[in-house]
Amino acid sequence: MKPRSKVSDHEKVTASEALELKRRVGSNLELLRRQRGLSLERLAAQSGVSRAMLGQIEAGESAPTIAVLWKIARGLGVRFADLLGDEPEQAVVVLPRAAAKVLRSQDGRFESRALFPFDRERRAEFYELRLSVGCVEVAEPHADGTYENLVVQQGCLALTIGDRETIHLLPGDAIYFRADVPHVYANPGAEETLAYLVMTYASPRL
């Protein structure tokens, strides 16, 4: 009989963080939806996310992907961070890597790590992005007036913005663009792509 492999401390922490993230997103989603007087059916129509999926997320039964969270945020008219955060505002906040809030695409090839605390007054958000070799991540349009400022640290990045021609970026290259149109991140290289992204909203989402 094959011996059962032991669960590492890292795997235990990761599982615990995933459960906490599901709880937080579900709680914030329900609060924001009710504040706006929206039923699940109405939010489903506005966001393009099914009523069943919204209900599962609110109940903490489903872990939404990055793409789904963006759709919900746009449907609610809130910042991405409003669905994730509950930390109180502080003068100094240390964000240990081990305790980072990491979101992944459905296939796990696109990873976004938040590098900022989730308070409700922030107009700019800072992320670390990692794309596996061959990864293609389609991003929904963000709220009107949202801009992204991105710099590639490692590997290469192919970025398609709206109907423009694809822009190819190498380490050290940066780009600033209006992100309220569909855009696609892709890694056509032979190694993982590491990039840093600052997202700026047109106005506070309270």
N, CA, C and O of each residue as an XYZ file, in Angstrom:
824
protein
N       0.855     -1.188      0.000
C       0.000      0.000      0.000
C       0.890      1.237      0.000
O       1.830      1.338      0.788
N       0.581      2.183     -0.901
C       1.397      3.388     -1.026
C       1.172      4.294      0.176
O       0.026      4.609      0.498
N       2.252      4.726      0.854
C       2.081      5.586      2.023
C       1.495      6.936      1.637
O       1.798      7.477      0.574
N       0.655      7.470      2.510
C       0.022      8.759      2.253
C       1.034      9.868      2.487
O       1.716      9.890      3.511
N       1.128     10.787      1.535
C       2.083     11.887      1.669
C       1.610     12.868      2.733
O       0.412     13.103      2.889
N       2.555     13.430      3.454
C       2.226     14.382      4.497
C       1.904     15.745      3.897
O       2.481     16.134      2.881
N       0.990     16.463      4.523
C       0.642     17.810      4.090
C       1.616     18.781      4.731
O       1.735     18.828      5.955
N       2.311     19.554      3.913
C       3.309     20.475      4.437
C       2.650     21.648      5.144
O       1.465     21.921      4.957
N       3.451     22.345      5.971
C       2.946     23.535      6.656
C       2.540     24.598      5.646
O       1.568     25.325      5.854
N       3.298     24.687      4.539
C       2.973     25.678      3.512
C       1.610     25.387      2.897
O       0.821     26.304      2.670
N       1.329     24.105      2.623
C       0.046     23.738      2.036
C      -1.091     24.029      3.004
O      -2.175     24.445      2.596
N      -0.834     23.803      4.301
C      -1.854     24.099      5.305
C      -2.155     25.590      5.337
O      -3.318     25.989      5.402
N      -1.106     26.421      5.292
C      -1.277     27.868      5.308
C      -2.013     28.329      4.063
O      -2.909     29.169      4.137
N      -1.627     27.769      2.901
C      -2.266     28.141      1.643
C      -3.752     27.808      1.670
O      -4.578     28.612      1.237
N      -4.093     26.632      2.174
C      -5.493     26.230      2.257
C      -6.262     27.143      3.199
O      -7.402     27.514      2.920
N      -5.634     27.507      4.317
C      -6.270     28.398      5.285
C      -6.508     29.772      4.683
O      -7.562     30.371      4.892
N      -5.527     30.275      3.933
C      -5.662     31.575      3.287
C      -6.770     31.551      2.245
O      -7.512     32.521      2.099
N      -6.882     30.442      1.520
C      -7.919     30.325      0.496
C      -9.311     30.364      1.124
O     -10.219     31.001      0.590
N      -9.474     29.691      2.246
C     -10.759     29.704      2.942
C     -11.089     31.101      3.448
O     -12.233     31.546      3.349
N     -10.088     31.796      3.992
C     -10.299     33.146      4.496
C     -10.648     34.100      3.365
O     -11.488     34.985      3.527
N      -9.998     33.916      2.214
C     -10.277     34.770      1.065
C     -11.707     34.565      0.573
O     -12.392     35.534      0.243
N     -12.162     33.313      0.520
C     -13.536     33.032      0.103
C     -14.529     33.685      1.064
O     -15.539     34.245      0.637
N     -14.235     33.609      2.359
C     -15.122     34.198      3.360
C     -15.203     35.706      3.196
O     -16.286     36.290      3.231
N     -14.033     36.334      3.014
C     -13.977     37.787      2.907
C     -14.691     38.282      1.652
O     -15.464     39.239      1.708
N     -14.432     37.632      0.528
C     -15.059     38.043     -0.722
C     -16.571     37.876     -0.639
O     -17.318     38.755     -1.068
N     -17.022     36.758     -0.091
C     -18.445     36.523      0.033
C     -19.135     37.558      0.902
O     -20.214     38.044      0.564
N     -18.508     37.894      2.023
C     -19.070     38.882      2.936
C     -19.117     40.270      2.308
O     -20.120     40.975      2.418
N     -18.028     40.658      1.649
C     -17.983     41.973      1.023
C     -18.953     42.078     -0.147
O     -19.588     43.114     -0.345
N     -19.064     41.000     -0.918
C     -19.984     41.001     -2.052
C     -21.415     41.216     -1.580
O     -22.139     42.040     -2.138
N     -21.819     40.485     -0.564
C     -23.189     40.633     -0.063
C     -23.428     42.041      0.466
O     -24.477     42.631      0.208
N     -22.460     42.585      1.208
C     -22.600     43.926      1.775
C     -22.723     44.972      0.668
O     -23.627     45.807      0.701
N     -21.828     44.928     -0.299
C     -21.834     45.914     -1.380
C     -23.101     45.807     -2.236
O     -23.663     46.813     -2.669
N     -23.529     44.582     -2.463
C     -24.752     44.374     -3.264
C     -25.967     44.952     -2.553
O     -26.777     45.643     -3.170
N     -26.098     44.675     -1.261
C     -27.253     45.162     -0.495
C     -27.216     46.680     -0.348
O     -28.262     47.328     -0.376
N     -26.019     47.254     -0.193
C     -25.895     48.712     -0.098
C     -26.422     49.400     -1.347
O     -26.916     50.526     -1.287
N     -26.313     48.712     -2.479
C     -26.764     49.284     -3.743
C     -28.183     48.855     -4.107
O     -28.689     49.198     -5.175
N     -28.815     48.106     -3.214
C     -30.187     47.691     -3.441
C     -30.358     46.747     -4.615
O     -31.386     46.763     -5.292
N     -29.349     45.925     -4.852
C     -29.379     45.018     -5.991
C     -29.740     43.599     -5.557
O     -29.224     43.093     -4.559
N     -30.613     42.977     -6.304
C     -30.880     41.557     -6.092
C     -29.792     40.769     -6.796
O     -29.042     41.327     -7.598
N     -29.696     39.479     -6.508
C     -28.730     38.636     -7.201
C     -29.017     38.614     -8.702
O     -28.098     38.599     -9.520
N     -30.311     38.613     -9.053
C     -30.690     38.588    -10.466
C     -30.228     39.862    -11.176
O     -29.722     39.806    -12.296
N     -30.408     41.014    -10.513
C     -30.019     42.288    -11.132
C     -28.500     42.375    -11.270
O     -27.994     42.824    -12.298
N     -27.783     41.952    -10.250
C     -26.326     41.996    -10.323
C     -25.819     41.026    -11.393
O     -24.845     41.316    -12.088
N     -26.475     39.884    -11.520
C     -26.086     38.925    -12.553
C     -26.214     39.561    -13.938
O     -25.360     39.359    -14.800
N     -27.283     40.329    -14.144
C     -27.499     40.985    -15.433
C     -26.458     42.071    -15.678
O     -26.004     42.257    -16.808
N     -26.078     42.791    -14.619
C     -25.128     43.893    -14.761
C     -23.686     43.422    -14.898
O     -22.865     44.096    -15.520
N     -23.377     42.266    -14.316
C     -21.982     41.808    -14.283
C     -21.658     40.728    -15.309
O     -20.502     40.556    -15.695
N     -22.691     39.999    -15.751
C     -22.436     38.886    -16.652
C     -22.023     37.622    -15.926
O     -21.617     36.647    -16.559
N     -22.123     37.626    -14.587
C     -21.842     36.447    -13.771
C     -23.181     35.849    -13.346
O     -24.062     36.582    -12.896
N     -23.348     34.557    -13.477
C     -24.643     33.942    -13.220
C     -25.103     34.129    -11.780
O     -24.293     34.285    -10.866
N     -26.434     34.109    -11.595
C     -26.999     34.234    -10.250
C     -26.501     33.118     -9.347
O     -26.196     33.340     -8.175
N     -26.420     31.907     -9.909
C     -25.978     30.757     -9.124
C     -24.548     30.964     -8.624
O     -24.244     30.689     -7.464
N     -23.677     31.450     -9.506
C     -22.290     31.681     -9.107
C     -22.196     32.780     -8.055
O     -21.443     32.649     -7.090
N     -22.950     33.859     -8.228
C     -22.945     34.941     -7.238
C     -23.402     34.429     -5.873
O     -22.827     34.777     -4.842
N     -24.439     33.603     -5.883
C     -24.938     33.035     -4.632
C     -23.907     32.149     -3.957
O     -23.763     32.185     -2.734
N     -23.189     31.356     -4.738
C     -22.156     30.486     -4.185
C     -21.005     31.295     -3.598
O     -20.452     30.934     -2.559
N     -20.644     32.391     -4.267
C     -19.560     33.241     -3.772
C     -19.970     33.899     -2.461
O     -19.191     33.921     -1.508
N     -21.187     34.437     -2.405
C     -21.668     35.084     -1.167
C     -21.697     34.092     -0.010
O     -21.433     34.463      1.134
N     -22.014     32.851     -0.299
C     -22.095     31.835      0.743
C     -20.726     31.267      1.106
O     -20.618     30.422      1.995
N     -19.686     31.727      0.424
C     -18.340     31.224      0.702
C     -18.121     29.816      0.192
O     -17.227     29.113      0.663
N     -18.937     29.398     -0.775
C     -18.837     28.027     -1.293
C     -17.990     27.934     -2.558
O     -17.650     26.838     -3.004
N     -17.652     29.083     -3.130
C     -16.898     29.083     -4.381
C     -15.813     30.143     -4.332
O     -16.045     31.254     -3.853
N     -14.619     29.801     -4.830
C     -13.510     30.752     -4.906
C     -13.492     31.349     -6.303
O     -13.130     30.653     -7.252
N     -13.868     32.604     -6.465
C     -13.937     33.204     -7.800
C     -12.559     33.438     -8.394
O     -11.602     33.714     -7.671
N     -12.462     33.329     -9.697
C     -11.208     33.620    -10.383
C     -11.038     35.130    -10.510
O     -11.954     35.895    -10.206
N      -9.854     35.553    -10.963
C      -9.599     36.978    -11.167
C     -10.602     37.557    -12.150
O     -11.156     38.631    -11.914
N     -10.841     36.850    -13.258
C     -11.747     37.351    -14.288
C     -13.155     37.556    -13.744
O     -13.804     38.554    -14.060
N     -13.632     36.617    -12.927
C     -14.971     36.728    -12.352
C     -15.046     37.900    -11.385
O     -16.039     38.627    -11.373
N     -14.010     38.095    -10.574
C     -14.011     39.212     -9.634
C     -14.038     40.557    -10.353
O     -14.702     41.492     -9.908
N     -13.314     40.649    -11.465
C     -13.335     41.900    -12.230
C     -14.735     42.174    -12.768
O     -15.193     43.317    -12.750
N     -15.408     41.150    -13.239
C     -16.768     41.321    -13.752
C     -17.713     41.800    -12.648
O     -18.536     42.690    -12.861
N     -17.579     41.196    -11.473
C     -18.444     41.576    -10.357
C     -18.165     43.013     -9.933
O     -19.095     43.785     -9.700
N     -16.887     43.372     -9.832
C     -16.521     44.735     -9.432
C     -17.100     45.749    -10.404
O     -17.630     46.782     -9.994
N     -16.997     45.453    -11.686
C     -17.536     46.371    -12.692
C     -19.067     46.429    -12.594
O     -19.654     47.503    -12.728
N     -19.703     45.301    -12.365
C     -21.154     45.289    -12.234
C     -21.643     46.087    -11.032
O     -22.710     46.699    -11.078
N     -20.859     46.077     -9.958
C     -21.209     46.820     -8.751
C     -20.777     48.281     -8.831
O     -21.284     49.124     -8.090
N     -19.834     48.581     -9.737
C     -19.298     49.934     -9.817
C     -18.347     50.235     -8.681
O     -18.311     51.358     -8.178
N     -17.561     49.220     -8.262
C     -16.615     49.397     -7.163
C     -15.209     49.027     -7.623
O     -15.018     48.485     -8.712
N     -14.235     49.326     -6.779
C     -12.869     48.933     -7.051
C     -12.708     47.434     -6.808
O     -13.456     46.835     -6.035
N     -11.735     46.848     -7.468
C     -11.408     45.432     -7.274
C     -11.130     45.161     -5.793
O     -11.583     44.159     -5.239
N     -10.373     46.077     -5.158
C      -9.978     45.893     -3.769
C     -11.159     45.909     -2.808
O     -11.070     45.339     -1.720
N     -12.264     46.551     -3.184
C     -13.421     46.605     -2.293
C     -14.016     45.229     -2.036
O     -14.652     45.007     -1.006
N     -13.812     44.306     -2.969
C     -14.310     42.946     -2.794
C     -13.396     42.100     -1.915
O     -13.795     41.036     -1.442
N     -12.175     42.572     -1.699
C     -11.189     41.759     -0.990
C     -10.878     42.244      0.416
O     -10.480     41.441      1.260
N     -11.044     43.516      0.690
C     -10.442     44.073      1.900
C     -11.340     44.226      3.103
O     -12.556     44.390      2.998
N     -10.686     44.166      4.263
C     -11.366     44.487      5.516
C     -10.378     45.007      6.555
O     -10.714     45.109      7.734
N      -9.146     45.339      6.117
C      -8.146     45.803      7.060
C      -8.384     47.256      7.442
O      -8.765     48.050      6.582
N      -8.173     47.637      8.706
C      -8.318     49.028      9.106
C      -7.159     49.866      8.568
O      -6.067     49.347      8.333
N      -7.400     51.153      8.377
C      -6.352     52.045      7.883
C      -5.280     52.213      8.957
O      -5.604     52.403     10.129
N      -4.018     52.144      8.570
C      -2.897     52.293      9.496
C      -1.831     53.160      8.867
O      -1.767     53.277      7.643
N      -0.984     53.775      9.697
C       0.081     54.640      9.199
C       1.181     53.826      8.529
O       1.738     54.251      7.517
N       1.497     52.661      9.086
C       2.528     51.788      8.527
C       1.964     50.375      8.454
O       1.462     49.845      9.446
N       2.048     49.777      7.287
C       1.527     48.415      7.097
C       2.602     47.570      6.436
O       3.021     47.866      5.317
N       3.051     46.527      7.112
C       3.999     45.577      6.537
C       3.195     44.438      5.917
O       2.266     43.912      6.531
N       3.561     44.068      4.697
C       2.829     43.024      3.977
C       3.763     41.845      3.709
O       4.371     41.778      2.641
N       3.887     40.918      4.652
C       4.786     39.766      4.479
C       4.372     38.927      3.269
O       3.184     38.737      3.008
N       5.348     38.438      2.551
C       5.046     37.622      1.377
C       4.224     36.393      1.759
O       3.329     35.981      1.020
N       4.536     35.811      2.920
C       3.844     34.589      3.342
C       2.357     34.824      3.596
O       1.557     33.890      3.547
N       1.992     36.086      3.869
C       0.595     36.388      4.167
C      -0.072     37.152      3.033
O      -1.135     37.742      3.225
N       0.540     37.147      1.852
C       0.033     37.923      0.724
C      -1.298     37.377      0.219
O      -1.575     36.181      0.317
N      -2.107     38.271     -0.318
C      -3.369     37.878     -0.945
C      -3.081     37.636     -2.425
O      -2.782     38.567     -3.172
N      -3.175     36.391     -2.828
C      -2.842     35.994     -4.197
C      -4.092     35.461     -4.886
O      -4.795     34.601     -4.356
N      -4.351     35.987     -6.075
C      -5.464     35.500     -6.885
C      -4.904     34.862     -8.143
O      -3.904     35.325     -8.691
N      -5.547     33.804     -8.597
C      -5.069     33.076     -9.767
C      -6.181     32.896    -10.785
O      -7.365     32.900    -10.449
N      -5.778     32.739    -12.025
C      -6.745     32.443    -13.077
C      -7.244     31.021    -12.900
O      -6.698     30.265    -12.096
N      -8.272     30.655    -13.641
C      -8.867     29.330    -13.488
C      -7.867     28.217    -13.765
O      -7.894     27.178    -13.106
N      -6.974     28.431    -14.748
C      -5.985     27.406    -15.075
C      -4.715     27.524    -14.247
O      -3.803     26.710    -14.390
N      -4.646     28.544    -13.373
C      -3.501     28.700    -12.486
C      -2.256     29.270    -13.137
O      -1.204     29.313    -12.499
N      -2.338     29.707    -14.377
C      -1.148     30.175    -15.095
C      -0.931     31.675    -14.972
O       0.140     32.181    -15.307
N      -1.941     32.386    -14.494
C      -1.839     33.831    -14.280
C      -2.048     34.100    -12.799
O      -3.045     33.671    -12.218
N      -1.112     34.808    -12.192
C      -1.171     35.053    -10.753
C      -1.008     36.540    -10.460
O      -0.128     37.200    -11.012
N      -1.855     37.050     -9.597
C      -1.805     38.462     -9.205
C      -1.693     38.553     -7.689
O      -2.550     38.055     -6.959
N      -0.605     39.205     -7.219
C      -0.401     39.359     -5.776
C      -0.545     40.827     -5.403
O       0.153     41.686     -5.940
N      -1.456     41.104     -4.479
C      -1.678     42.477     -4.044
C      -0.508     42.956     -3.184
O      -0.084     42.260     -2.261
N       0.007     44.133     -3.486
C       1.125     44.710     -2.746
C       0.689     45.978     -2.017
O       1.471     46.914     -1.852
N      -0.561     45.992     -1.586
C      -1.106     47.163     -0.895
C      -2.179     46.699      0.088
O      -2.771     45.637     -0.101
N      -2.435     47.488      1.140
C      -3.504     47.142      2.083
C      -4.855     47.526      1.491
O      -4.956     48.490      0.733
N      -5.883     46.772      1.838
C      -7.197     46.991      1.259
C      -8.040     47.932      2.118
O      -8.945     47.487      2.825
N      -7.747     49.225      2.058
C      -8.632     50.174      2.718
C      -9.634     50.691      1.695
O      -9.464     50.488      0.493
N     -10.676     51.358      2.175
C     -11.770     51.758      1.294
C     -11.569     53.142      0.665
O     -12.473     53.627     -0.015
N     -10.423     53.791      0.866
C     -10.224     55.131      0.348
C      -9.138     55.188     -0.720
O      -8.827     56.265     -1.229
N      -8.572     54.063     -1.058
C      -7.433     54.032     -1.974
C      -7.883     54.156     -3.422
O      -8.810     53.472     -3.855
N      -7.207     55.052     -4.180
C      -7.509     55.239     -5.591
C      -6.499     54.525     -6.485
O      -6.731     54.367     -7.684
N      -5.386     54.098     -5.908
C      -4.372     53.381     -6.688
C      -4.107     52.027     -6.041
O      -4.104     51.901     -4.816
N      -3.887     51.025     -6.874
C      -3.607     49.672     -6.394
C      -2.321     49.171     -7.049
O      -2.035     49.488     -8.203
N      -1.555     48.388     -6.300
C      -0.234     47.939     -6.740
C      -0.211     46.417     -6.724
O      -0.505     45.804     -5.697
N       0.138     45.798     -7.861
C       0.112     44.344     -7.973
C       1.418     43.791     -8.548
O       2.100     44.450     -9.333
N       1.743     42.570     -8.137
C       2.787     41.781     -8.781
C       2.075     40.769     -9.672
O       1.189     40.050     -9.211
N       2.457     40.710    -10.940
C       1.844     39.774    -11.880
C       2.855     38.718    -12.304
O       4.014     39.033    -12.573
N       2.419     37.478    -12.361
C       3.253     36.380    -12.854
C       2.460     35.603    -13.894
O       1.319     35.203    -13.660
N       3.093     35.397    -15.055
C       2.460     34.652    -16.134
C       3.347     33.478    -16.502
O       4.516     33.661    -16.842
N       2.797     32.276    -16.436
C       3.537     31.088    -16.843
C       3.774     31.115    -18.349
O       3.106     31.849    -19.078
N       4.723     30.314    -18.808
C       5.021     30.231    -20.240
C       3.754     29.831    -21.004
O       3.096     28.849    -20.661
N       3.428     30.594    -22.029
C       2.260     30.296    -22.838
C       0.954     30.844    -22.290
O      -0.098     30.671    -22.906
N       1.009     31.498    -21.147
C      -0.213     32.026    -20.525
C      -0.830     33.142    -21.370
O      -0.121     34.000    -21.897
N      -2.156     33.118    -21.491
C      -2.913     34.191    -22.125
C      -4.064     34.540    -21.185
O      -4.932     33.704    -20.937
N      -4.080     35.756    -20.665
C      -5.103     36.176    -19.717
C      -5.899     37.335    -20.315
O      -5.360     38.407    -20.591
N      -7.200     37.091    -20.507
C      -8.084     38.111    -21.069
C      -8.705     38.906    -19.930
O      -9.366     38.336    -19.062
N      -8.497     40.221    -19.929
C      -9.017     41.080    -18.868
C     -10.235     41.846    -19.365
O     -10.219     42.422    -20.453
N     -11.278     41.844    -18.564
C     -12.477     42.611    -18.882
C     -12.177     44.100    -18.761
O     -11.253     44.479    -18.040
N     -12.938     44.958    -19.452
C     -12.757     46.407    -19.275
C     -12.992     46.793    -17.818
O     -13.936     46.314    -17.190
N     -12.142     47.651    -17.288
C     -12.324     48.142    -15.921
C     -13.256     49.353    -15.943
O     -13.737     49.753    -17.004
N     -13.504     49.923    -14.789
C     -14.411     51.069    -14.698
C     -13.904     52.219    -15.568
O     -12.701     52.361    -15.788
N     -14.835     53.035    -16.057
C     -14.469     54.157    -16.917
C     -13.406     55.028    -16.254
O     -13.513     55.366    -15.075
N     -12.378     55.387    -17.027
C     -11.332     56.264    -16.516
C     -10.226     55.564    -15.765
O      -9.354     56.223    -15.199
N     -10.240     54.221    -15.744
C      -9.186     53.469    -15.061
C      -7.942     53.375    -15.955
O      -8.045     53.110    -17.153
N      -6.776     53.594    -15.355
C      -5.514     53.481    -16.087
C      -4.625     52.426    -15.439
O      -4.686     52.210    -14.229
N      -3.803     51.772    -16.248
C      -2.808     50.830    -15.753
C      -1.416     51.309    -16.158
O      -1.195     51.740    -17.289
N      -0.491     51.226    -15.218
C       0.918     51.559    -15.457
C       1.713     50.301    -15.106
O       1.764     49.899    -13.943
N       2.328     49.686    -16.105
C       2.941     48.371    -15.932
C       4.406     48.404    -16.362
O       4.763     49.056    -17.343
N       5.247     47.693    -15.613
C       6.655     47.550    -15.982
C       7.036     46.076    -15.901
O       6.672     45.385    -14.949
N       7.765     45.603    -16.898
C       8.198     44.204    -16.941
C       9.529     44.073    -16.218
O      10.474     44.805    -16.513
N       9.606     43.147    -15.275
C      10.815     42.901    -14.513
C      11.603     41.725    -15.073
O      12.834     41.752    -15.101
N      10.892     40.692    -15.518
C      11.534     39.460    -15.997
C      10.709     38.854    -17.118
O       9.481     38.939    -17.113
N      11.395     38.236    -18.088
C      10.688     37.605    -19.187
C      10.184     38.641    -20.173
O      10.759     39.723    -20.290
N       9.111     38.317    -20.883
C       8.541     39.237    -21.864
C       7.027     39.221    -21.737
O       6.442     38.293    -21.178
N       6.407     40.269    -22.266
C       4.955     40.398    -22.169
C       4.405     40.927    -23.479
O       4.900     41.916    -24.021
N       3.377     40.261    -23.982
C       2.657     40.737    -25.159
C       1.322     41.288    -24.665
O       0.532     40.561    -24.063
N       1.074     42.567    -24.918
C      -0.113     43.239    -24.390
C      -0.957     43.763    -25.542
O      -0.483     44.531    -26.379
N      -2.218     43.338    -25.573
C      -3.154     43.807    -26.591
C      -4.209     44.656    -25.907
O      -4.877     44.190    -24.983
N      -4.368     45.893    -26.346
C      -5.294     46.839    -25.731
C      -6.385     47.195    -26.735
O      -6.111     47.824    -27.757
N      -7.611     46.795    -26.446
C      -8.701     47.055    -27.367
C      -8.428     46.434    -28.717
O      -8.069     45.261    -28.816
N      -8.602     47.241    -29.770
C      -8.372     46.733    -31.120
C      -7.027     47.174    -31.684
O      -6.812     47.109    -32.894
N      -6.118     47.624    -30.814
C      -4.786     48.029    -31.253
C      -3.921     46.813    -31.561
O      -4.244     45.693    -31.164
N      -2.836     47.039    -32.261
C      -1.887     45.965    -32.514
C      -1.204     45.575    -31.209
O      -1.028     46.410    -30.322
N      -0.821     44.314    -31.092
C      -0.175     43.817    -29.875
C       1.162     44.528    -29.649
O       1.948     44.720    -30.577
N       1.393     44.907    -28.406
C       2.624     45.592    -28.011
C       3.501     44.591    -27.266
O       3.027     43.925    -26.345
N       4.768     44.475    -27.648
C       5.683     43.526    -27.021
C       6.649     44.277    -26.096
O       7.312     45.232    -26.501
N       6.706     43.816    -24.848
C       7.531     44.464    -23.836
C       8.593     43.507    -23.319
O       8.338     42.316    -23.136
N       9.791     44.044    -23.084
C      10.919     43.287    -22.552
C      11.291     43.823    -21.176
O      10.772     44.863    -20.772
N      12.182     43.142    -20.439
C      12.557     43.607    -19.104
C      12.982     45.084    -19.107
O      13.806     45.503    -19.919
N      12.416     45.839    -18.206
C      12.704     47.263    -18.100
C      11.727     48.131    -18.862
O      11.641     49.332    -18.605
N      10.982     47.545    -19.805
C       9.995     48.314    -20.564
C       8.766     48.586    -19.695
O       8.347     47.741    -18.904
N       8.205     49.775    -19.859
C       7.010     50.158    -19.114
C       5.948     50.666    -20.081
O       6.254     51.090    -21.196
N       4.713     50.616    -19.640
C       3.611     51.097    -20.469
C       2.530     51.673    -19.571
O       2.305     51.186    -18.463
N       1.859     52.718    -20.060
C       0.767     53.369    -19.344
C      -0.404     53.439    -20.317
O      -0.268     53.977    -21.415
N      -1.557     52.897    -19.919
C      -2.669     52.869    -20.862
C      -4.020     52.916    -20.156
O      -4.152     52.550    -18.988
N      -4.996     53.369    -20.890
C      -6.363     53.404    -20.381
C      -6.924     51.990    -20.418
O      -6.927     51.346    -21.467
N      -7.402     51.507    -19.270
C      -7.775     50.092    -19.140
C      -9.277     49.870    -19.057
O      -9.721     48.829    -18.574
N     -10.073     50.840    -19.524
C     -11.524     50.634    -19.528
C     -11.996     50.062    -20.861
O     -13.138     50.261    -21.274
N     -11.082     49.344    -21.523
C     -11.384     48.579    -22.740
C     -10.843     47.167    -22.523
O      -9.983     46.978    -21.663
N     -11.314     46.175    -23.270
C     -10.763     44.821    -23.115
C      -9.262     44.837    -23.389
O      -8.798     45.540    -24.287
N      -8.513     44.069    -22.623
C      -7.072     43.971    -22.855
C      -6.601     42.563    -22.500
O      -7.205     41.873    -21.680
N      -5.510     42.162    -23.139
C      -5.032     40.786    -23.006
C      -3.546     40.788    -22.670
O      -2.741     41.424    -23.349
N      -3.197     40.054    -21.597
C      -1.795     39.846    -21.233
C      -1.390     38.459    -21.733
O      -2.140     37.496    -21.569
N      -0.213     38.355    -22.340
C       0.250     37.044    -22.809
C       1.754     36.921    -22.616
O       2.492     37.901    -22.717
N       2.191     35.702    -22.340
C       3.616     35.416    -22.209
C       4.029     34.496    -23.354
O       3.820     33.285    -23.280
N       4.617     35.061    -24.417
C       5.032     34.245    -25.562
C       6.464     33.743    -25.435
O       6.988     33.125    -26.362
N       7.108     34.002    -24.288
C       8.511     33.653    -24.113
C       8.744     32.251    -23.592
O       7.840     31.417    -23.538
N      10.000     32.020    -23.205
C      10.409     30.689    -22.749
C      10.633     30.640    -21.244
O      11.120     29.633    -20.729
N      10.289     31.701    -20.531
C      10.410     31.721    -19.071
C       9.239     32.492    -18.474
O       8.520     33.195    -19.184
N       9.057     32.357    -17.182
C       7.961     33.048    -16.505
C       8.111     34.559    -16.657
O       9.219     35.093    -16.599
N       7.004     35.227    -16.848
C       6.994     36.688    -16.905
C       6.650     37.246    -15.529
O       5.682     36.822    -14.897
N       7.453     38.199    -15.077
C       7.199     38.901    -13.820
C       7.048     40.378    -14.147
O       7.925     40.974    -14.773
N       5.938     40.968    -13.725
C       5.692     42.377    -13.991
C       5.029     43.017    -12.781
O       4.438     42.336    -11.942
N       5.138     44.331    -12.707
C       4.503     45.083    -11.621
C       3.525     46.079    -12.221
O       3.818     46.739    -13.218
N       2.360     46.174    -11.597
C       1.265     46.948    -12.154
C       0.686     47.904    -11.117
O       0.386     47.505     -9.992
N       0.532     49.158    -11.500
C      -0.180     50.137    -10.685
C      -1.470     50.483    -11.413
O      -1.436     50.918    -12.564
N      -2.596     50.296    -10.758
C      -3.890     50.604    -11.336
C      -4.449     51.847    -10.649
O      -4.491     51.913     -9.421
N      -4.877     52.829    -11.438
C      -5.389     54.076    -10.895
C      -6.836     54.268    -11.341
O      -7.143     54.196    -12.531
N      -7.720     54.512    -10.375
C      -9.130     54.731    -10.671
C      -9.405     56.210    -10.867
O      -8.692     57.065    -10.341
N     -10.461     56.504    -11.639
C     -10.798     57.896    -11.928
C     -11.270     58.628    -10.689
O     -11.021     59.825    -10.544
N     -11.948     57.926     -9.795
C     -12.462     58.549     -8.590
C     -12.614     57.477     -7.521
O     -12.690     56.294     -7.855
N     -12.662     57.853     -6.247
C     -12.803     56.861     -5.182
C     -14.096     56.070     -5.327
O     -15.142     56.617     -5.677
N     -14.002     54.741     -5.044
C     -15.175     53.868     -4.992
C     -15.430     53.526     -3.540
O     -14.733     52.692     -2.963
N     -16.426     54.166     -2.946
C     -16.668     53.977     -1.513
C     -17.775     52.984     -1.275
O     -18.115     52.702     -0.126
